[in-house]
Amino acid sequence: MSISVEHPAAGYRKIFDSVEELNEAIPAEVIGTIPSWLGGSVLRMGPGLFEVGGEPLNHLFDGQALIHKFDLKDGGVTYHRRFLRSDAYVRAMTENRVVITEFGTAAFPDPCKNVFSRFFTYFKGIEVTDNCSVNIYTIGEDFYAVTESNYITKVDPDSLETLKKVDLCKYLSVNGVTAHPHTDTDGTVYNIGNCFGKNMSLAYNIVKIPPAQKGTFGMTDNYFVFVEQPVKINLFKFLSAWAFTGATYMDCFESNYSMGTWFHLATKDPPDYLNSHRFRTSAFNIFHHINTYEDQGFIVVDLCTWKGHEFVYNYLYLANLRQEWEEVKKAAVNAPQPEVRRYVLPLDQGKNLVSLSYTTATAVLHPDGTVWLEPEVLFSGPRLAFEFPQINYSQRSGKKYSFAYGLGLNHFIPDRIVKLNVQSKETLTWQEDECYPSEPMFVAKPGATEEEEEDEGVLLSVVVKPGAQRPAFLLILDAVDLKEIARAEVDAIVPVTLHGMYRHPRTEQNNQDTS
């Protein structure tokens, strides 16, 4: 994984270009043989429109949501995509301008209005985006496109039609929830959200959706683990500057090096916050959890981290990602260093040392009652990140495991797929010249049990290869050795996708991204 690869042609810029939706599915050219047991659909979410009416959308998370689908049937593959008909998209298309403020792009009032009308438009305050471009997951039998606001959008997984916008504030005491829920073995969906607490402070809520009503946090059989990083929203700026000066979400974040990073524990049954357990470590940013499990009185937490208190999202503006290769590298040098880390939280506060034989992570009780954590580093490479992690979720989520699969980011540019053995720290890599893959999704081979190898299955990734006759393909890898099994090439550029899920055709069991 640590081999340096250069991209002087800067072909990666194509994954940040706007595309059009398709009127109907198009056939793919299959090279190799797709396993007979592998059918169903690959559903992916990501940005697909990066400018409106000549106005650029500034940040990676600002592009209008595009839902993608690769259908696999009888050894053949088709590809389809449609824009999510969110209010943000429909109004932008109607008025030919950015109407609702996105993560890093401010919307301004209609220029045709006079100054008094524009003032009162600002005074009305915040209009939260429903641009659900981050992930897609199921609640019961329904499919929802999501971001990390209070809105989720019900979609038809067959036609990709937008069905219904849902405001979670009408049902839950939250301002927003993560785009990475966890699903328990009985079908219960758990998520974590935030709300305003006493004296306008920020509070966190764990959300439970029982199976009868058919992430960025960790979950074991008995506990939730939430990591509080040293990046906060300045509430005064959020409520005032946004309303009057056209600030964005990005303008309202502030870093606090002195607070470090805190780990919070809560029990599942009965639900309770364990305020007696106070875990702290040095500052880092986090996008995704890999896995969390209990072992011999400890909670083991594996994370994709970025060292330091600086907000990593600062480096994901499109202007940065679209630069020439040498400029991309220069910018990344100043960014926080990525590492895969293992932290171990002792449940017995009388013990100062971690006694698990397979890790070098430590925990020390300080006089003030806090437990200071030092991690074991599972992977670290210069300007190489292991991100968008996946595991054999149905077998190993919340349990001791061996393998994680991730997208390798080379100076923030996705150019490889990586398998990480979290026990031996060994890695395997798939990589091809001028190819830019997406998050690899693990699909277990039918009938595989916990007694068998946990990597018995395949990885699915959408790959873009600019300049090729068919410039995008669905890649199918053997999850054991990362050898290519097949690829399904399409005559279409596919812009960057963030997260998604595999929809099984027969058992109706779904593997969805919950990192």
C-alpha positions as CSV (number, residue, x, y, z in Angstrom):
1,M,0.0,0.0,0.0
2,S,2.9,2.4,0.7
3,I,4.2,2.3,-2.9
4,S,4.2,5.8,-4.3
5,V,2.2,6.2,-7.5
6,E,2.2,9.4,-9.6
7,H,-0.6,10.8,-11.7
8,P,1.0,13.5,-14.0
9,A,-1.9,13.3,-16.5
10,A,-4.3,14.4,-13.7
11,G,-7.0,12.1,-15.1
12,Y,-8.6,12.1,-11.6
13,R,-10.2,15.4,-12.5
14,K,-12.8,13.6,-14.6
15,I,-14.4,12.2,-11.4
16,F,-15.2,15.7,-10.3
17,D,-16.9,16.7,-13.6
18,S,-20.7,17.2,-14.0
19,V,-22.6,14.5,-15.9
20,E,-26.1,14.1,-17.3
21,E,-28.6,11.5,-16.0
22,L,-29.6,8.6,-18.3
23,N,-33.0,8.1,-19.8
24,E,-32.7,4.4,-19.5
25,A,-30.2,1.8,-18.4
26,I,-27.3,1.0,-20.8
27,P,-25.6,-2.4,-21.3
28,A,-22.1,-3.1,-20.0
29,E,-19.4,-5.1,-21.7
30,V,-18.5,-7.9,-19.3
31,I,-14.8,-9.1,-19.3
32,G,-14.3,-12.3,-17.3
33,T,-17.0,-14.3,-15.7
34,I,-19.3,-13.0,-13.0
35,P,-19.9,-15.6,-10.3
36,S,-23.2,-17.4,-10.8
37,W,-24.3,-16.6,-7.3
38,L,-23.7,-12.8,-7.7
39,G,-26.9,-11.1,-8.9
40,G,-28.9,-8.1,-7.6
41,S,-27.9,-4.4,-7.7
42,V,-25.1,-2.1,-6.7
43,L,-26.6,1.2,-5.5
44,R,-24.3,4.2,-5.1
45,M,-24.7,7.8,-4.0
46,G,-22.5,10.8,-4.8
47,P,-22.4,14.2,-6.3
48,G,-23.1,14.5,-10.1
49,L,-23.7,18.2,-10.8
50,F,-20.9,20.6,-9.7
51,E,-22.2,23.9,-11.1
52,V,-25.6,25.6,-11.5
53,G,-26.3,28.5,-13.9
54,G,-22.6,29.2,-14.2
55,E,-22.1,29.2,-10.4
56,P,-19.6,26.6,-9.2
57,L,-20.4,24.4,-6.3
58,N,-17.3,24.7,-4.2
59,H,-16.9,21.6,-2.0
60,L,-16.9,17.8,-2.7
61,F,-20.1,17.5,-0.5
62,D,-21.9,20.3,-2.4
63,G,-22.6,18.6,-5.8
64,Q,-26.2,17.7,-6.4
65,A,-27.1,14.1,-5.5
66,L,-26.9,11.4,-8.2
67,I,-28.0,7.8,-7.6
68,H,-26.3,5.1,-9.6
69,K,-27.3,1.5,-10.1
70,F,-25.5,-1.5,-11.7
71,D,-27.9,-4.4,-12.2
72,L,-26.3,-7.9,-12.3
73,K,-28.4,-10.6,-13.8
74,D,-27.6,-13.9,-15.6
75,G,-24.0,-12.9,-16.1
76,G,-24.8,-9.6,-17.6
77,V,-24.7,-6.0,-16.3
78,T,-26.6,-2.8,-17.0
79,Y,-25.9,0.7,-15.7
80,H,-28.4,3.5,-14.9
81,R,-28.4,6.8,-13.0
82,R,-30.8,9.6,-12.1
83,F,-30.5,12.8,-10.1
84,L,-32.3,12.9,-6.8
85,R,-35.3,15.3,-7.1
86,S,-34.5,17.1,-3.9
87,D,-35.8,20.6,-3.2
88,A,-32.3,21.8,-3.6
89,Y,-32.0,20.2,-7.1
90,V,-35.5,21.1,-8.3
91,R,-35.3,24.7,-7.2
92,A,-31.8,25.1,-8.6
93,M,-32.9,23.8,-12.0
94,T,-36.0,26.0,-12.0
95,E,-34.2,29.2,-11.0
96,N,-30.9,28.4,-12.7
97,R,-28.9,29.3,-9.5
98,V,-27.9,27.8,-6.2
99,V,-31.0,28.3,-4.0
100,I,-30.2,26.4,-0.8
101,T,-26.8,26.7,1.0
102,E,-24.7,23.6,0.7
103,F,-21.8,22.4,2.8
104,G,-19.2,24.8,1.3
105,T,-21.3,26.9,-1.1
106,A,-23.5,29.8,0.0
107,A,-26.9,30.5,-1.6
108,F,-27.8,34.1,-2.1
109,P,-31.3,35.6,-2.5
110,D,-32.9,36.1,-5.9
111,P,-31.0,39.0,-7.6
112,C,-34.3,40.1,-9.0
113,K,-35.6,41.0,-5.6
114,N,-35.1,44.5,-4.2
115,V,-32.8,45.2,-1.3
116,F,-35.7,45.1,1.3
117,S,-36.9,41.7,0.0
118,R,-33.4,40.4,0.1
119,F,-32.9,41.5,3.6
120,F,-36.0,39.8,4.9
121,T,-35.0,36.6,3.0
122,Y,-31.7,36.5,5.0
123,F,-33.6,37.4,8.2
124,K,-35.7,34.3,7.8
125,G,-32.6,32.4,8.7
126,I,-31.3,28.9,7.8
127,E,-32.8,26.7,5.2
128,V,-31.2,23.3,5.6
129,T,-30.3,21.4,2.5
130,D,-32.0,18.1,1.5
131,N,-29.2,17.2,-1.0
132,C,-28.9,13.6,0.1
133,S,-25.7,12.7,-1.8
134,V,-23.7,10.7,0.8
135,N,-25.3,7.3,1.3
136,I,-28.2,5.0,0.7
137,Y,-29.6,2.5,3.2
138,T,-32.7,0.6,4.2
139,I,-35.2,1.0,7.0
140,G,-37.3,-2.1,6.9
141,E,-38.2,-2.6,3.2
142,D,-37.8,1.0,2.2
143,F,-34.7,2.6,0.7
144,Y,-33.5,6.1,1.7
145,A,-30.9,8.4,0.2
146,V,-29.2,10.4,3.0
147,T,-26.8,13.1,4.0
148,E,-26.1,14.3,7.6
149,S,-29.0,16.8,7.9
150,N,-32.5,16.2,9.2
151,Y,-33.7,15.2,5.8
152,I,-33.7,11.7,4.3
153,T,-35.3,10.9,0.9
154,K,-37.2,7.7,0.1
155,V,-36.3,6.3,-3.4
156,D,-37.4,3.5,-5.6
157,P,-34.4,1.1,-6.0
158,D,-35.7,-0.2,-9.3
159,S,-36.6,2.9,-11.2
160,L,-34.4,5.3,-9.1
161,E,-37.4,7.6,-8.8
162,T,-37.5,10.0,-5.9
163,L,-40.6,9.2,-3.8
164,K,-40.8,11.2,-0.6
165,K,-38.8,13.7,1.4
166,V,-38.9,12.9,5.1
167,D,-38.1,15.5,7.8
168,L,-36.7,13.6,10.8
169,C,-37.4,16.6,13.1
170,K,-41.1,15.7,12.9
171,Y,-40.4,12.3,14.5
172,L,-37.2,12.7,16.5
173,S,-35.6,15.3,18.8
174,V,-32.6,15.8,16.5
175,N,-31.2,18.5,14.1
176,G,-29.5,15.8,12.0
177,V,-28.2,12.2,12.1
178,T,-25.2,10.5,10.6
179,A,-25.2,8.9,7.1
180,H,-23.8,5.7,8.6
181,P,-26.3,3.8,10.8
182,H,-25.8,0.4,12.3
183,T,-28.2,-2.5,11.8
184,D,-28.5,-5.1,14.6
185,T,-29.0,-8.8,13.9
186,D,-32.8,-8.5,14.5
187,G,-33.1,-5.6,12.0
188,T,-33.1,-2.8,14.5
189,V,-31.5,0.3,13.1
190,Y,-29.4,2.5,15.3
191,N,-28.0,6.0,14.5
192,I,-26.6,9.0,16.4
193,G,-27.8,12.5,16.0
194,N,-27.4,15.9,17.7
195,C,-29.7,18.5,19.1
196,F,-29.5,21.7,21.1
197,G,-29.4,21.1,24.8
198,K,-29.5,23.4,27.9
199,N,-28.1,27.0,27.4
200,M,-27.8,26.3,23.6
201,S,-25.2,23.6,24.1
202,L,-25.0,20.7,21.7
203,A,-26.3,17.3,22.9
204,Y,-26.1,13.9,21.3
205,N,-29.0,11.4,20.9
206,I,-28.9,7.8,20.0
207,V,-31.8,6.9,17.7
208,K,-33.4,3.4,17.7
209,I,-35.8,2.3,15.0
210,P,-37.2,-1.1,15.9
211,P,-37.6,-3.8,13.2
212,A,-41.4,-3.7,13.6
213,Q,-41.1,-0.3,11.8
214,K,-39.3,-1.9,9.1
215,G,-21.6,4.4,11.0
216,T,-19.9,7.4,12.2
217,F,-20.0,5.7,15.6
218,G,-19.2,2.2,16.9
219,M,-21.5,-0.4,18.2
220,T,-20.8,-3.7,20.1
221,D,-23.3,-6.3,21.4
222,N,-23.8,-4.2,24.6
223,Y,-22.3,-0.7,24.0
224,F,-22.3,2.3,21.7
225,V,-19.0,4.2,21.3
226,F,-19.1,7.8,20.1
227,V,-15.9,9.7,19.3
228,E,-16.0,13.5,20.0
229,Q,-13.4,15.1,17.8
230,P,-11.9,18.6,18.4
231,V,-14.0,20.3,15.6
232,K,-17.1,22.1,16.7
233,I,-19.8,24.2,15.1
234,N,-19.7,27.8,16.4
235,L,-23.4,28.1,17.3
236,F,-23.4,31.9,17.3
237,K,-21.9,32.0,13.8
238,F,-24.2,29.3,12.7
239,L,-27.3,31.2,13.7
240,S,-26.2,34.8,12.9
241,A,-23.6,34.9,10.2
242,W,-25.4,32.4,8.0
243,A,-28.6,34.4,8.2
244,F,-27.0,37.8,7.4
245,T,-23.8,37.2,5.5
246,G,-24.3,34.1,3.5
247,A,-22.0,31.8,5.5
248,T,-21.8,28.1,4.8
249,Y,-21.5,25.1,7.0
250,M,-17.8,25.1,6.5
251,D,-17.6,28.7,7.7
252,C,-19.1,27.7,11.0
253,F,-16.6,25.0,12.0
254,E,-13.8,25.7,14.5
255,S,-11.0,23.5,15.7
256,N,-10.0,23.3,19.3
257,Y,-6.6,21.7,19.8
258,S,-6.7,21.9,23.6
259,M,-9.7,19.7,24.1
260,G,-8.1,16.6,22.5
261,T,-10.5,13.8,21.4
262,W,-13.0,12.1,23.8
263,F,-14.5,8.7,23.6
264,H,-18.1,8.4,25.1
265,L,-19.7,5.1,26.1
266,A,-23.4,4.3,26.4
267,T,-25.1,1.0,27.1
268,K,-27.7,-0.5,24.7
269,D,-30.0,-2.3,27.1
270,P,-31.0,-0.5,29.3
271,P,-30.0,2.7,27.4
272,D,-27.7,4.8,29.6
273,Y,-24.8,7.2,29.2
274,L,-21.8,6.1,31.2
275,N,-20.6,9.4,32.5
276,S,-18.3,7.6,35.0
277,H,-16.2,6.4,32.0
278,R,-14.1,9.3,30.7
279,F,-11.7,8.4,27.9
280,R,-9.4,11.0,26.3
281,T,-6.5,11.0,23.8
282,S,-4.6,13.5,21.6
283,A,-6.5,15.4,18.9
284,F,-7.5,13.7,15.7
285,N,-10.2,13.9,13.0
286,I,-12.3,11.0,12.0
287,F,-14.5,10.2,9.0
288,H,-15.2,6.5,9.6
289,H,-15.2,3.8,12.1
290,I,-14.0,0.4,10.9
291,N,-15.3,-1.9,13.7
292,T,-15.8,-2.0,17.4
293,Y,-16.1,-5.1,19.7
294,E,-15.8,-6.3,23.3
295,D,-13.1,-8.6,24.4
296,Q,-12.2,-9.8,28.0
297,G,-13.5,-6.6,29.7
298,F,-12.3,-4.2,27.1
299,I,-13.8,-2.4,24.1
300,V,-11.6,-2.4,21.0
301,V,-12.2,0.5,18.6
302,D,-10.6,0.6,15.2
303,L,-10.7,3.9,13.3
304,C,-9.6,5.7,10.2
305,T,-8.0,8.8,11.7
306,W,-6.3,12.0,10.6
307,K,-3.7,13.3,13.1
308,G,-4.2,16.7,14.8
309,H,-7.0,19.2,15.3
310,E,-7.1,20.8,11.8
311,F,-10.4,20.0,10.0
312,V,-9.6,17.6,7.1
313,Y,-12.7,18.8,5.2
314,N,-10.7,22.0,4.4
315,Y,-8.7,20.0,1.9
316,L,-11.8,18.7,0.0
317,Y,-12.7,21.8,-1.9
318,L,-13.1,21.0,-5.6
319,A,-10.6,23.7,-6.5
320,N,-7.9,21.7,-4.6
321,L,-8.9,18.3,-5.9
322,R,-8.9,19.5,-9.6
323,Q,-5.4,20.9,-9.5
324,E,-2.5,19.6,-11.5
325,W,-0.8,16.6,-9.8
326,E,2.2,18.5,-8.4
327,E,-0.1,21.1,-6.8
328,V,-2.3,18.4,-5.3
329,K,0.7,16.9,-3.7
330,K,1.9,20.2,-2.3
331,A,-1.5,20.9,-0.7
332,A,-1.7,17.4,0.8
333,V,1.7,17.9,2.5
334,N,0.1,20.4,4.8
335,A,-2.9,18.2,5.6
336,P,-3.2,16.0,8.7
337,Q,-1.4,12.7,8.4
338,P,-3.9,9.7,8.0
339,E,-3.5,6.6,10.2
340,V,-5.6,3.5,10.9
341,R,-5.6,3.3,14.7
342,R,-6.7,0.8,17.4
343,Y,-7.8,2.2,20.7
344,V,-8.7,0.0,23.7
345,L,-11.1,1.2,26.4
346,P,-11.0,-0.7,29.7
347,L,-14.5,-1.2,31.3
348,D,-12.9,-1.8,34.7
349,Q,-11.7,1.6,35.8
350,G,-9.4,0.0,38.4
351,K,-7.1,-1.3,35.7
352,N,-4.5,1.0,34.3
353,L,-3.0,-1.3,31.7
354,V,-4.5,-3.0,28.7
355,S,-4.0,-6.7,29.1
356,L,-5.0,-7.9,25.7
357,S,-2.0,-9.9,24.3
358,Y,-2.6,-8.9,20.6
359,T,-2.4,-5.1,20.9
360,T,0.1,-2.5,22.0
361,A,-2.6,0.1,22.7
362,T,-2.6,1.4,26.3
363,A,-4.9,3.1,28.8
364,V,-3.8,4.9,31.9
365,L,-6.0,6.3,34.7
366,H,-5.1,9.9,35.6
367,P,-5.7,11.5,39.0
368,D,-8.6,13.5,37.7
369,G,-10.5,10.3,36.8
370,T,-9.9,10.4,33.0
371,V,-8.4,7.5,31.2
372,W,-5.7,8.6,28.8
373,L,-5.6,6.4,25.7
374,E,-2.6,5.7,23.4
375,P,-3.4,3.8,20.2
376,E,-1.8,1.0,18.3
377,V,-1.2,2.1,14.7
378,L,-2.5,-0.6,12.3
379,F,-1.4,1.3,9.1
380,S,0.4,4.5,8.4
381,G,2.0,5.6,5.1
382,P,3.2,9.0,3.9
383,R,0.1,10.9,2.5
384,L,-1.7,7.5,2.0
385,A,-5.0,7.1,3.7
386,F,-7.0,3.9,4.2
387,E,-10.6,5.2,4.1
388,F,-14.2,4.3,3.3
389,P,-13.7,1.0,5.2
390,Q,-15.8,-2.1,4.9
391,I,-15.8,-5.4,6.7
392,N,-17.8,-8.6,6.5
393,Y,-20.6,-6.8,8.3
394,S,-23.2,-9.6,8.7
395,Q,-20.6,-11.9,10.3
396,R,-18.2,-9.6,12.1
397,S,-19.8,-6.3,13.0
398,G,-19.4,-5.8,16.8
399,K,-17.2,-8.9,16.9
400,K,-13.5,-9.7,16.8
401,Y,-12.4,-9.8,13.2
402,S,-9.3,-10.0,10.9
403,F,-9.9,-8.1,7.7
404,A,-10.9,-4.6,6.6
405,Y,-11.2,-3.4,3.0
406,G,-10.7,0.2,2.1
407,L,-10.2,2.8,-0.6
408,G,-6.6,4.0,-0.8
409,L,-6.3,7.8,-1.0
410,N,-3.0,9.0,-2.5
411,H,-2.8,12.7,-1.5
412,F,-6.6,12.6,-1.3
413,I,-6.9,11.0,-4.8
414,P,-8.5,7.5,-4.8
415,D,-6.2,5.3,-6.8
416,R,-6.2,1.8,-5.1
417,I,-8.2,-0.8,-3.2
418,V,-6.6,-2.2,-0.1
419,K,-7.2,-5.2,2.1
420,L,-5.8,-4.7,5.6
421,N,-5.2,-7.6,8.0
422,V,-5.8,-5.9,11.4
423,Q,-4.1,-8.6,13.3
424,S,-0.8,-8.9,11.3
425,K,-1.0,-5.4,9.7
426,E,-0.2,-6.9,6.3
427,T,-1.9,-5.4,3.2
428,L,-2.9,-6.5,-0.3
429,T,-3.5,-3.9,-3.0
430,W,-5.4,-3.7,-6.3
431,Q,-4.2,-0.9,-8.6
432,E,-4.2,-0.2,-12.3
433,D,-2.7,2.7,-14.2
434,E,-4.9,5.8,-14.4
435,C,-7.8,4.1,-12.6
436,Y,-9.8,5.7,-9.9
437,P,-11.9,3.3,-7.8
438,S,-14.6,3.9,-5.2
439,E,-15.3,2.4,-1.8
440,P,-15.0,-1.4,-2.1
441,M,-18.2,-3.2,-0.9
442,F,-17.8,-6.7,0.5
443,V,-20.4,-9.3,-0.5
444,A,-20.2,-12.6,1.3
445,K,-20.5,-15.8,-0.7
446,P,-23.9,-17.4,0.0
447,G,-23.8,-20.1,2.6
448,A,-20.6,-18.9,4.2
449,T,-20.6,-19.2,7.9
450,E,-18.6,-17.8,10.8
451,E,-16.7,-21.0,11.0
452,E,-15.3,-20.4,7.5
453,E,-12.9,-17.7,6.4
454,E,-14.5,-14.3,6.9
455,D,-13.1,-13.1,3.6
456,E,-15.0,-15.7,1.6
457,G,-16.7,-13.4,-1.0
458,V,-16.1,-10.6,-3.4
459,L,-15.4,-6.9,-3.4
460,L,-17.4,-4.6,-5.7
461,S,-16.1,-1.1,-6.7
462,V,-17.0,1.4,-9.3
463,V,-13.9,2.4,-11.2
464,V,-13.3,5.3,-13.6
465,K,-10.6,5.1,-16.3
466,P,-10.5,8.4,-18.2
467,G,-9.5,8.0,-21.8
468,A,-10.5,4.4,-22.2
469,Q,-12.9,3.3,-24.8
470,R,-15.4,2.5,-22.1
471,P,-14.3,4.9,-19.3
472,A,-16.0,3.3,-16.3
473,F,-16.5,-0.2,-15.0
474,L,-17.9,-2.2,-12.1
475,L,-14.9,-4.2,-10.8
476,I,-15.3,-7.6,-9.1
477,L,-12.4,-8.8,-7.0
478,D,-11.9,-12.0,-5.0
479,A,-11.9,-10.7,-1.4
480,V,-9.3,-13.3,-0.4
481,D,-6.4,-12.2,-2.7
482,L,-7.8,-9.2,-4.5
483,K,-7.4,-10.9,-7.9
484,E,-9.7,-9.6,-10.6
485,I,-12.7,-11.9,-11.3
486,A,-14.5,-9.7,-13.8
487,R,-15.3,-6.2,-14.8
488,A,-18.4,-4.7,-16.5
489,E,-17.4,-1.7,-18.7
490,V,-19.8,1.1,-19.6
491,D,-19.6,3.9,-22.2
492,A,-20.1,6.6,-19.6
493,I,-18.0,8.6,-17.2
494,V,-19.1,8.0,-13.6
495,P,-18.4,10.9,-11.2
496,V,-17.1,10.2,-7.7
497,T,-19.4,8.2,-5.5
498,L,-19.2,8.3,-1.7
499,H,-21.1,5.3,-0.2
500,G,-23.7,2.8,-1.2
501,M,-25.0,-0.7,-0.8
502,Y,-25.4,-4.1,-2.4
503,R,-29.0,-5.3,-2.9
504,H,-29.4,-9.0,-3.0
505,P,-31.9,-10.3,-5.5
506,R,-33.3,-13.4,-3.8
507,T,-33.0,-13.3,-0.1
508,E,-33.7,-9.6,0.1
509,Q,-30.8,-9.2,2.5
510,N,-28.9,-6.0,1.9
511,N,-25.2,-5.2,2.6
512,Q,-25.2,-1.5,3.3
513,D,-22.4,0.9,4.2
514,T,-22.3,1.6,7.9
515,S,-18.8,2.7,8.4
